Amino acid sequence: MRELVIILISSLLLLTILRELVHSLFVLFYFGVAIIGMIYLFLPSGNNPKNVIMNL
């Protein structure tokens, strides 16, 4: 669980650094897509039920 928190915090830090490269009109869209992408990456796989890392 600690590793997940470290990855999420470092990802959010990277997102805030890269925010400077995004036009101010698209900042909300940028954060929305990035957060949805992070959630998708951390979800357990539905195609591989034997090797589930986290039980939600």
C-alpha atoms as one frame of an Amber mdcrd trajectory, in Angstrom:
protein
   0.000   0.000   0.000   2.877   2.349   0.767   4.272   1.871  -2.732   0.940
   2.835  -4.270   0.863   6.066  -2.266   4.429   6.890  -3.318   3.587   6.281
  -6.988   0.415   8.383  -6.798   2.162  11.292  -5.100   5.060  11.227  -7.546
   2.624  11.037 -10.478   0.687  14.051  -9.215   3.950  15.928  -8.720   4.963
  15.135 -12.300   1.542  16.261 -13.530   1.873  19.605 -11.810   5.337  20.109
 -13.294   4.112  19.245 -16.802   1.087  21.514 -16.376   3.265  24.447 -17.425
   3.473  22.940 -20.933  -0.321  22.886 -21.353  -2.286  25.920 -22.500  -4.407
  27.425 -19.728  -7.589  26.656 -21.659  -6.881  22.887 -21.533  -5.646  22.498
 -17.932  -8.885  20.986 -16.594  -9.085  18.574 -19.518  -5.413  17.660 -18.997
  -5.904  16.845 -15.315  -9.123  14.942 -16.018  -7.530  12.704 -18.634  -4.411
  12.191 -16.523  -6.352  11.207 -13.393  -8.603   8.825 -15.328  -5.490   7.322
 -16.920  -3.854   6.790 -13.518  -6.981   5.120 -12.155  -7.119   2.830 -15.186
  -3.465   1.862 -14.791  -3.911   0.901 -11.129  -7.095  -1.131 -11.542  -6.663
  -4.909 -11.329  -6.882  -6.767 -14.613 -10.199  -8.366 -15.450  -8.551 -10.735
 -17.923  -6.121 -12.206 -15.401  -8.051 -13.147 -12.243  -5.313 -15.480 -10.919
  -2.698 -12.737 -10.453  -4.656  -9.995  -8.760  -2.262  -7.699  -6.900  -4.843
  -5.843  -4.812  -8.181  -7.135  -3.641 -10.633  -4.258  -3.865
